[in-house]
Structures are given as C-alpha cells and as structure tokens.
C-alpha cells in the first residue's frame, strides 16, 4: 500500500513553483510576440528610424524581463513597456539635439542678411499698433485661426477680424509706398 502525504495548508502543492515560473515565461514570451511589432511601428513613427525603434523596444522588453515579477502583476504590462520605450526614444532625441547644438556652436556659418523685402516687411510691421501687429503675425506667420487668436488675446473674434483688416490695410499702404520708392531709385 502506497501512502501519499497531503500538503500542509501553508505549503504550495508540489510543482506549483515550477508551473508559476513556466506561466510567467509564457506570459512574457506571449507579450513580447504579441506587441513587439506594434510597439516598433509606433516608435518608428515617433523617431523616424526603424532600426533605432527596434533597439529601443528591445531595450524596453529587456528591462521588463529584468523586473518581470513586478511588471507582470500590472494591469497593463504593455503600457509599462511602451512608456519605457517612449522614454528611451525621448532621451535619445534629447541627446541628439544636445550633440547637434554643440556641433553647431563649434563651426561658424555664414548667414546672409535679410533681403530688401524682409526689411520692408519688418519695418512696416513695426509701425503697426501692437494688437494689429500681433494679430497679423499670429494669423499669417503662425497660421492661427481667428478663433485661436481671439482665445489667446482674450477678445471677441470680431475684434481680431478688425485688427487683421486694419493691419492688412496699413501694411498694403506702407509696402506699396516702399515698393514704389525702391523702383524709382
């Protein structure tokens, strides 16, 4: 007769630890296979380089694996991996930006001065009242809508339209006069 021992209440059944380890590994593998491609596509769209995106997603999954006992208990482990990958991409972008700024400071570049049209426009804009100048610049150079300018300036849309009309009219008069003067010289 064979006697089998029943496990104590606080003792896990035999093999439970091994099954939990296998389940954990399968969960990570499944997560990796299910999401590596989509995360890579997202990072590629963000950073513009497939190989760098693959490297960052791979690094994020490596970090997740190193902390898998904790990450696997999160409600959405993919969100954790995605956040790590995006943080890596942002850090890479910042490092590149800093390096480019340093390189830019190391070399001298010749930048030609503004042309006569730019000088005339800048001079004409400087003669407009501040509200009109801001409205013209925001609308025509920053591509903001009348509603966006009104919200930013905390005025009604009709006021912005009035500023734009008056600013265009004044600029047209000043630039026409400047153009006529330049053509007569």
FIKOLZA-1660 file (N, C-alpha, C; in steps of 0.1 Angstrom, whole numbers, plus 5000, padded with zeros to 4 digits):
% residues 185
   i   px   py   pz ch aa at
   1 5008 4988 5000  A  X  N
   1 5000 5000 5000  A  X CA
   1 5009 5012 5000  A  X  C
   2 5006 5022 4991  A  X  N
   2 5013 5034 4990  A  X CA
   2 5007 5045 4998  A  X  C
   3 5014 5052 5006  A  X  N
   3 5009 5063 5014  A  X CA
   3 5013 5076 5007  A  X  C
   4 5004 5085 5004  A  X  N
   4 5008 5098 4999  A  X CA
   4 5005 5108 5010  A  X  C
   5 5015 5117 5010  A  X  N
   5 5013 5127 5020  A  X CA
   5 5006 5139 5015  A  X  C
   6 4996 5144 5022  A  X  N
   6 4988 5156 5018  A  X CA
   6 4996 5168 5021  A  X  C
   7 4997 5178 5012  A  X  N
   7 5004 5190 5016  A  X CA
   7 4997 5198 5027  A  X  C
   8 5005 5205 5035  A  X  N
   8 5000 5213 5046  A  X CA
   8 4993 5225 5039  A  X  C
   9 4985 5232 5047  A  X  N
   9 4977 5243 5042  A  X CA
   9 4986 5254 5037  A  X  C
  10 4997 5257 5044  A  X  N
  10 5006 5268 5040  A  X CA
  10 5017 5264 5031  A  X  C
  11 5017 5251 5027  A  X  N
  11 5027 5246 5018  A  X CA
  11 5022 5245 5004  A  X  C
  12 5028 5252 4993  A  X  N
  12 5023 5251 4980  A  X CA
  12 5023 5236 4975  A  X  C
  13 5014 5232 4967  A  X  N
  13 5014 5219 4961  A  X CA
  13 5027 5217 4953  A  X  C
  14 5032 5204 4953  A  X  N
  14 5044 5201 4946  A  X CA
  14 5043 5206 4931  A  X  C
  15 5053 5212 4926  A  X  N
  15 5053 5216 4912  A  X CA
  15 5047 5230 4909  A  X  C
  16 5041 5236 4919  A  X  N
  16 5034 5248 4917  A  X CA
  16 5044 5259 4914  A  X  C
  17 5055 5259 4920  A  X  N
  17 5066 5270 4918  A  X CA
  17 5071 5268 4903  A  X  C
  18 5073 5256 4899  A  X  N
  18 5077 5254 4885  A  X CA
  18 5066 5258 4875  A  X  C
  19 5054 5255 4878  A  X  N
  19 5043 5259 4869  A  X CA
  19 5042 5274 4869  A  X  C
  20 5044 5281 4880  A  X  N
  20 5043 5295 4880  A  X CA
  20 5054 5301 4872  A  X  C
  21 5066 5295 4873  A  X  N
  21 5077 5300 4865  A  X CA
  21 5075 5298 4850  A  X  C
  22 5069 5287 4847  A  X  N
  22 5066 5285 4832  A  X CA
  22 5055 5294 4828  A  X  C
  23 5045 5296 4836  A  X  N
  23 5034 5305 4832  A  X CA
  23 5040 5320 4830  A  X  C
  24 5049 5324 4839  A  X  N
  24 5055 5337 4839  A  X CA
  24 5063 5338 4826  A  X  C
  25 5070 5328 4822  A  X  N
  25 5078 5328 4810  A  X CA
  25 5069 5329 4798  A  X  C
  26 5059 5321 4798  A  X  N
  26 5049 5321 4786  A  X CA
  26 5043 5335 4785  A  X  C
  27 5039 5340 4797  A  X  N
  27 5033 5353 4796  A  X CA
  27 5042 5364 4790  A  X  C
  28 5055 5364 4794  A  X  N
  28 5064 5373 4788  A  X CA
  28 5066 5371 4774  A  X  C
  29 5068 5358 4770  A  X  N
  29 5070 5355 4756  A  X CA
  29 5058 5359 4748  A  X  C
  30 5046 5356 4753  A  X  N
  30 5034 5359 4746  A  X CA
  30 5033 5374 4744  A  X  C
  31 5036 5381 4755  A  X  N
  31 5035 5396 4754  A  X CA
  31 5045 5401 4744  A  X  C
  32 5057 5396 4744  A  X  N
  32 5067 5401 4735  A  X CA
  32 5063 5398 4721  A  X  C
  33 5059 5386 4718  A  X  N
  33 5055 5383 4704  A  X CA
  33 5042 5390 4699  A  X  C
  34 5033 5393 4709  A  X  N
  34 5021 5400 4705  A  X CA
  34 5023 5415 4703  A  X  C
  35 5033 5421 4709  A  X  N
  35 5034 5435 4709  A  X CA
  35 5046 5441 4704  A  X  C
  36 5057 5433 4701  A  X  N
  36 5069 5439 4697  A  X CA
  36 5067 5447 4684  A  X  C
  37 5060 5441 4674  A  X  N
  37 5058 5447 4661  A  X CA
  37 5051 5460 4662  A  X  C
  38 5040 5460 4670  A  X  N
  38 5031 5472 4670  A  X CA
  38 5039 5483 4678  A  X  C
  39 5046 5480 4688  A  X  N
  39 5054 5490 4695  A  X CA
  39 5065 5495 4687  A  X  C
  40 5071 5487 4679  A  X  N
  40 5082 5491 4670  A  X CA
  40 5076 5501 4659  A  X  C
  41 5064 5498 4654  A  X  N
  41 5058 5507 4644  A  X CA
  41 5055 5520 4651  A  X  C
  42 5050 5520 4663  A  X  N
  42 5047 5533 4670  A  X CA
  42 5060 5541 4672  A  X  C
  43 5071 5535 4676  A  X  N
  43 5083 5542 4678  A  X CA
  43 5090 5546 4665  A  X  C
  44 5088 5538 4655  A  X  N
  44 5093 5542 4642  A  X CA
  44 5086 5555 4637  A  X  C
  45 5073 5556 4639  A  X  N
  45 5066 5568 4635  A  X CA
  45 5071 5580 4644  A  X  C
  46 5074 5577 4656  A  X  N
  46 5078 5588 4665  A  X CA
  46 5093 5593 4662  A  X  C
  47 5102 5583 4660  A  X  N
  47 5116 5587 4658  A  X CA
  47 5121 5587 4644  A  X  C
  48 5113 5581 4635  A  X  N
  48 5116 5581 4621  A  X CA
  48 5127 5572 4616  A  X  C
  49 5131 5562 4625  A  X  N
  49 5142 5553 4621  A  X CA
  49 5138 5539 4627  A  X  C
  50 5136 5530 4617  A  X  N
  50 5132 5516 4621  A  X CA
  50 5142 5509 4630  A  X  C
  51 5155 5510 4627  A  X  N
  51 5164 5502 4635  A  X CA
  51 5166 5508 4649  A  X  C
  52 5165 5521 4650  A  X  N
  52 5165 5527 4664  A  X CA
  52 5153 5523 4671  A  X  C
  53 5142 5523 4665  A  X  N
  53 5129 5520 4671  A  X CA
  53 5130 5505 4676  A  X  C
  54 5135 5496 4668  A  X  N
  54 5136 5482 4672  A  X CA
  54 5145 5481 4684  A  X  C
  55 5156 5488 4684  A  X  N
  55 5166 5488 4695  A  X CA
  55 5159 5493 4708  A  X  C
  56 5151 5504 4707  A  X  N
  56 5145 5509 4719  A  X CA
  56 5134 5500 4725  A  X  C
  57 5126 5494 4716  A  X  N
  57 5116 5485 4720  A  X CA
  57 5123 5472 4726  A  X  C
  58 5133 5467 4720  A  X  N
  58 5140 5456 4725  A  X CA
  58 5146 5459 4739  A  X  C
  59 5152 5471 4741  A  X  N
  59 5157 5475 4754  A  X CA
  59 5146 5476 4764  A  X  C
  60 5134 5481 4760  A  X  N
  60 5123 5482 4769  A  X CA
  60 5118 5468 4774  A  X  C
  61 5118 5459 4765  A  X  N
  61 5114 5445 4768  A  X CA
  61 5125 5439 4777  A  X  C
  62 5137 5442 4775  A  X  N
  62 5148 5436 4784  A  X CA
  62 5146 5442 4798  A  X  C
  63 5143 5454 4799  A  X  N
  63 5141 5460 4812  A  X CA
  63 5128 5454 4819  A  X  C
  64 5118 5451 4811  A  X  N
  64 5106 5445 4816  A  X CA
  64 5109 5431 4821  A  X  C
  65 5117 5423 4813  A  X  N
  65 5121 5410 4817  A  X CA
  65 5129 5410 4830  A  X  C
  66 5138 5419 4832  A  X  N
  66 5145 5420 4844  A  X CA
  66 5137 5423 4856  A  X  C
  67 5125 5429 4854  A  X  N
  67 5116 5432 4865  A  X CA
  67 5102 5425 4863  A  X  C
  68 5103 5414 4857  A  X  N
  68 5090 5407 4853  A  X CA
  68 5082 5403 4864  A  X  C
  69 5088 5399 4876  A  X  N
  69 5079 5395 4887  A  X CA
  69 5070 5407 4891  A  X  C
  70 5075 5419 4890  A  X  N
  70 5067 5431 4893  A  X CA
  70 5058 5435 4882  A  X  C
  71 5064 5436 4870  A  X  N
  71 5057 5442 4858  A  X CA
  71 5046 5433 4854  A  X  C
  72 5047 5420 4856  A  X  N
  72 5037 5410 4852  A  X CA
  72 5024 5412 4860  A  X  C
  73 5025 5418 4872  A  X  N
  73 5013 5420 4880  A  X CA
  73 5006 5433 4877  A  X  C
  74 5012 5442 4868  A  X  N
  74 5005 5454 4865  A  X CA
  74 4992 5451 4857  A  X  C
  75 4983 5460 4857  A  X  N
  75 4970 5458 4850  A  X CA
  75 4973 5457 4835  A  X  C
  76 4983 5465 4830  A  X  N
  76 4986 5466 4816  A  X CA
  76 5002 5466 4814  A  X  C
  77 5008 5454 4814  A  X  N
  77 5023 5454 4813  A  X CA
  77 5028 5460 4800  A  X  C
  78 5019 5460 4790  A  X  N
  78 5023 5466 4777  A  X CA
  78 5025 5481 4778  A  X  C
  79 5016 5487 4786  A  X  N
  79 5017 5501 4788  A  X CA
  79 5030 5505 4795  A  X  C
  80 5035 5496 4804  A  X  N
  80 5048 5499 4810  A  X CA
  80 5059 5498 4800  A  X  C
  81 5059 5488 4792  A  X  N
  81 5069 5486 4782  A  X CA
  81 5069 5497 4772  A  X  C
  82 5057 5501 4768  A  X  N
  82 5055 5513 4758  A  X CA
  82 5061 5525 4764  A  X  C
  83 5058 5528 4777  A  X  N
  83 5063 5540 4783  A  X CA
  83 5078 5540 4784  A  X  C
  84 5084 5529 4787  A  X  N
  84 5098 5528 4788  A  X CA
  84 5104 5530 4774  A  X  C
  85 5098 5524 4764  A  X  N
  85 5104 5526 4750  A  X CA
  85 5103 5541 4746  A  X  C
  86 5091 5547 4749  A  X  N
  86 5090 5561 4745  A  X CA
  86 5100 5570 4753  A  X  C
  87 5102 5567 4766  A  X  N
  87 5112 5574 4774  A  X CA
  87 5126 5573 4768  A  X  C
  88 5129 5561 4763  A  X  N
  88 5142 5558 4757  A  X CA
  88 5143 5567 4744  A  X  C
  89 5132 5567 4736  A  X  N
  89 5132 5575 4724  A  X CA
  89 5134 5590 4727  A  X  C
  90 5127 5595 4737  A  X  N
  90 5128 5609 4741  A  X CA
  90 5142 5612 4746  A  X  C
  91 5148 5603 4754  A  X  N
  91 5161 5606 4758  A  X CA
  91 5171 5606 4747  A  X  C
  92 5169 5597 4737  A  X  N
  92 5178 5596 4725  A  X CA
  92 5177 5609 4718  A  X  C
  93 5164 5614 4716  A  X  N
  93 5162 5627 4709  A  X CA
  93 5169 5638 4716  A  X  C
  94 5168 5639 4729  A  X  N
  94 5174 5650 4736  A  X CA
  94 5189 5649 4735  A  X  C
  95 5195 5637 4736  A  X  N
  95 5210 5636 4734  A  X CA
  95 5214 5640 4720  A  X  C
  96 5206 5637 4710  A  X  N
  96 5209 5641 4696  A  X CA
  96 5208 5656 4695  A  X  C
  97 5198 5662 4701  A  X  N
  97 5196 5676 4700  A  X CA
  97 5208 5684 4707  A  X  C
  98 5212 5679 4718  A  X  N
  98 5223 5685 4725  A  X CA
  98 5236 5684 4717  A  X  C
  99 5238 5672 4711  A  X  N
  99 5250 5670 4703  A  X CA
  99 5250 5679 4691  A  X  C
 100 5238 5680 4685  A  X  N
 100 5237 5689 4673  A  X CA
 100 5240 5704 4677  A  X  C
 101 5234 5708 4688  A  X  N
 101 5236 5722 4692  A  X CA
 101 5251 5724 4695  A  X  C
 102 5258 5714 4701  A  X  N
 102 5272 5716 4704  A  X CA
 102 5280 5717 4691  A  X  C
 103 5277 5708 4682  A  X  N
 103 5284 5708 4669  A  X CA
 103 5281 5722 4661  A  X  C
 104 5269 5726 4662  A  X  N
 104 5266 5739 4656  A  X CA
 104 5274 5751 4662  A  X  C
 105 5276 5750 4675  A  X  N
 105 5284 5761 4681  A  X CA
 105 5298 5760 4678  A  X  C
 106 5303 5748 4674  A  X  N
 106 5317 5746 4671  A  X CA
 106 5321 5752 4657  A  X  C
 107 5312 5753 4648  A  X  N
 107 5315 5758 4635  A  X CA
 107 5308 5772 4632  A  X  C
 108 5314 5780 4624  A  X  N
 108 5309 5792 4621  A  X CA
 108 5302 5791 4607  A  X  C
 109 5290 5797 4607  A  X  N
 109 5283 5796 4594  A  X CA
 109 5280 5810 4589  A  X  C
 110 5281 5812 4577  A  X  N
 110 5277 5825 4571  A  X CA
 110 5262 5825 4568  A  X  C
 111 5256 5835 4574  A  X  N
 111 5241 5837 4572  A  X CA
 111 5240 5850 4565  A  X  C
 112 5234 5850 4553  A  X  N
 112 5233 5863 4546  A  X CA
 112 5222 5872 4554  A  X  C
 113 5224 5884 4553  A  X  N
 113 5214 5894 4559  A  X CA
 113 5201 5893 4553  A  X  C
 114 5191 5899 4559  A  X  N
 114 5177 5899 4553  A  X CA
 114 5177 5906 4540  A  X  C
 115 5169 5902 4531  A  X  N
 115 5167 5908 4518  A  X CA
 115 5159 5921 4519  A  X  C
 116 5158 5929 4509  A  X  N
 116 5150 5942 4510  A  X CA
 116 5135 5940 4513  A  X  C
 117 5130 5929 4508  A  X  N
 117 5115 5927 4511  A  X CA
 117 5113 5924 4525  A  X  C
 118 5122 5916 4531  A  X  N
 118 5121 5913 4545  A  X CA
 118 5123 5925 4554  A  X  C
 119 5132 5934 4550  A  X  N
 119 5135 5946 4557  A  X CA
 119 5123 5955 4557  A  X  C
 120 5117 5956 4545  A  X  N
 120 5105 5964 4543  A  X CA
 120 5093 5959 4551  A  X  C
 121 5091 5946 4551  A  X  N
 121 5080 5940 4559  A  X CA
 121 5082 5942 4574  A  X  C
 122 5094 5940 4578  A  X  N
 122 5097 5942 4593  A  X CA
 122 5095 5956 4597  A  X  C
 123 5099 5965 4588  A  X  N
 123 5097 5980 4591  A  X CA
 123 5083 5983 4591  A  X  C
 124 5075 5978 4582  A  X  N
 124 5061 5981 4581  A  X CA
 124 5053 5975 4593  A  X  C
 125 5057 5963 4597  A  X  N
 125 5051 5956 4609  A  X CA
 125 5054 5964 4621  A  X  C
 126 5066 5969 4622  A  X  N
 126 5069 5977 4634  A  X CA
 126 5061 5990 4636  A  X  C
 127 5056 5995 4625  A  X  N
 127 5048 6007 4626  A  X CA
 127 5033 6005 4630  A  X  C
 128 5029 5992 4629  A  X  N
 128 5015 5989 4633  A  X CA
 128 5013 5989 4648  A  X  C
 129 5001 5993 4653  A  X  N
 129 4998 5992 4667  A  X CA
 129 5001 5977 4672  A  X  C
 130 5005 5976 4684  A  X  N
 130 5008 5962 4689  A  X CA
 130 4997 5951 4687  A  X  C
 131 4984 5955 4689  A  X  N
 131 4974 5945 4687  A  X CA
 131 4973 5940 4673  A  X  C
 132 4973 5950 4664  A  X  N
 132 4973 5947 4649  A  X CA
 132 4985 5938 4645  A  X  C
 133 4997 5942 4650  A  X  N
 133 5009 5935 4646  A  X CA
 133 5008 5921 4651  A  X  C
 134 5004 5919 4664  A  X  N
 134 5003 5906 4669  A  X CA
 134 4993 5897 4662  A  X  C
 135 4981 5903 4658  A  X  N
 135 4971 5896 4651  A  X CA
 135 4976 5892 4637  A  X  C
 136 4983 5901 4630  A  X  N
 136 4988 5898 4617  A  X CA
 136 4999 5887 4617  A  X  C
 137 5008 5888 4627  A  X  N
 137 5019 5878 4628  A  X CA
 137 5013 5864 4632  A  X  C
 138 5004 5864 4641  A  X  N
 138 4998 5851 4646  A  X CA
 138 4990 5845 4635  A  X  C
 139 4983 5853 4627  A  X  N
 139 4974 5847 4617  A  X CA
 139 4982 5843 4604  A  X  C
 140 4991 5852 4599  A  X  N
 140 4997 5849 4587  A  X CA
 140 5011 5842 4588  A  X  C
 141 5017 5843 4599  A  X  N
 141 5030 5837 4601  A  X CA
 141 5029 5824 4610  A  X  C
 142 5021 5825 4620  A  X  N
 142 5020 5813 4629  A  X CA
 142 5008 5804 4625  A  X  C
 143 5000 5808 4615  A  X  N
 143 4989 5801 4609  A  X CA
 143 4978 5798 4620  A  X  C
 144 4976 5807 4629  A  X  N
 144 4965 5805 4639  A  X CA
 144 4952 5811 4633  A  X  C
 145 4941 5804 4636  A  X  N
 145 4928 5809 4631  A  X CA
 145 4924 5821 4639  A  X  C
 146 4913 5828 4634  A  X  N
 146 4908 5839 4641  A  X CA
 146 4903 5835 4655  A  X  C
 147 4897 5824 4656  A  X  N
 147 4892 5819 4669  A  X CA
 147 4903 5816 4679  A  X  C
 148 4914 5811 4674  A  X  N
 148 4926 5808 4683  A  X CA
 148 4932 5821 4688  A  X  C
 149 4933 5831 4679  A  X  N
 149 4939 5844 4683  A  X CA
 149 4930 5850 4693  A  X  C
 150 4917 5850 4690  A  X  N
 150 4907 5856 4700  A  X CA
 150 4908 5850 4714  A  X  C
 151 4910 5836 4714  A  X  N
 151 4911 5830 4727  A  X CA
 151 4924 5834 4734  A  X  C
 152 4935 5834 4726  A  X  N
 152 4948 5838 4732  A  X CA
 152 4948 5852 4737  A  X  C
 153 4942 5861 4729  A  X  N
 153 4942 5876 4733  A  X CA
 153 4931 5879 4742  A  X  C
 154 4922 5870 4744  A  X  N
 154 4910 5871 4753  A  X CA
 154 4901 5883 4748  A  X  C
 155 4898 5883 4735  A  X  N
 155 4889 5893 4729  A  X CA
 155 4879 5886 4720  A  X  C
 156 4869 5892 4716  A  X  N
 156 4859 5886 4707  A  X CA
 156 4865 5885 4693  A  X  C
 157 4860 5875 4686  A  X  N
 157 4865 5872 4672  A  X CA
 157 4864 5884 4663  A  X  C
 158 4853 5892 4665  A  X  N
 158 4851 5904 4657  A  X CA
 158 4863 5914 4659  A  X  C
 159 4868 5915 4671  A  X  N
 159 4879 5924 4673  A  X CA
 159 4891 5919 4666  A  X  C
 160 4894 5906 4666  A  X  N
 160 4905 5901 4658  A  X CA
 160 4904 5904 4643  A  X  C
 161 4892 5902 4638  A  X  N
 161 4889 5904 4624  A  X CA
 161 4892 5919 4621  A  X  C
 162 4888 5928 4630  A  X  N
 162 4890 5942 4628  A  X CA
 162 4905 5945 4628  A  X  C
 163 4913 5939 4637  A  X  N
 163 4927 5941 4638  A  X CA
 163 4934 5936 4625  A  X  C
 164 4929 5925 4620  A  X  N
 164 4935 5919 4608  A  X CA
 164 4932 5928 4596  A  X  C
 165 4920 5933 4595  A  X  N
 165 4916 5942 4584  A  X CA
 165 4925 5954 4584  A  X  C
 166 4925 5961 4596  A  X  N
 166 4933 5973 4597  A  X CA
 166 4948 5971 4595  A  X  C
 167 4953 5960 4600  A  X  N
 167 4967 5957 4598  A  X CA
 167 4970 5954 4584  A  X  C
 168 4962 5947 4577  A  X  N
 168 4964 5944 4562  A  X CA
 168 4964 5957 4554  A  X  C
 169 4954 5965 4557  A  X  N
 169 4952 5978 4550  A  X CA
 169 4965 5987 4552  A  X  C
 170 4969 5988 4565  A  X  N
 170 4981 5996 4568  A  X CA
 170 4993 5990 4561  A  X  C
 171 4995 5977 4562  A  X  N
 171 5007 5971 4556  A  X CA
 171 5007 5973 4541  A  X  C
 172 4995 5971 4534  A  X  N
 172 4994 5973 4520  A  X CA
 172 4998 5987 4516  A  X  C
 173 4994 5997 4524  A  X  N
 173 4997 6011 4521  A  X CA
 173 5012 6013 4522  A  X  C
 174 5018 6008 4533  A  X  N
 174 5032 6010 4536  A  X CA
 174 5041 6003 4526  A  X  C
 175 5037 5990 4523  A  X  N
 175 5045 5982 4514  A  X CA
 175 5044 5987 4500  A  X  C
 176 5033 5992 4496  A  X  N
 176 5031 5998 4482  A  X CA
 176 5040 6010 4481  A  X  C
 177 5040 6019 4491  A  X  N
 177 5048 6031 4491  A  X CA
 177 5063 6027 4491  A  X  C
 178 5067 6017 4499  A  X  N
 178 5081 6013 4499  A  X CA
 178 5085 6007 4486  A  X  C
 179 5076 5999 4480  A  X  N
 179 5079 5993 4467  A  X CA
 179 5080 6004 4456  A  X  C
 180 5072 6014 4456  A  X  N
 180 5073 6025 4446  A  X CA
 180 5086 6032 4448  A  X  C
 181 5090 6035 4460  A  X  N
 181 5102 6042 4463  A  X CA
 181 5114 6034 4458  A  X  C
 182 5114 6021 4460  A  X  N
 182 5125 6012 4456  A  X CA
 182 5126 6011 4441  A  X  C
 183 5115 6012 4434  A  X  N
 183 5115 6010 4419  A  X CA
 183 5120 6023 4413  A  X  C
 184 5118 6035 4420  A  X  N
 184 5122 6048 4414  A  X CA
 184 5137 6050 4416  A  X  C
 185 5143 6043 4425  A  X  N
 185 5158 6045 4428  A  X CA
 185 5166 6040 4417  A  X  C
% end
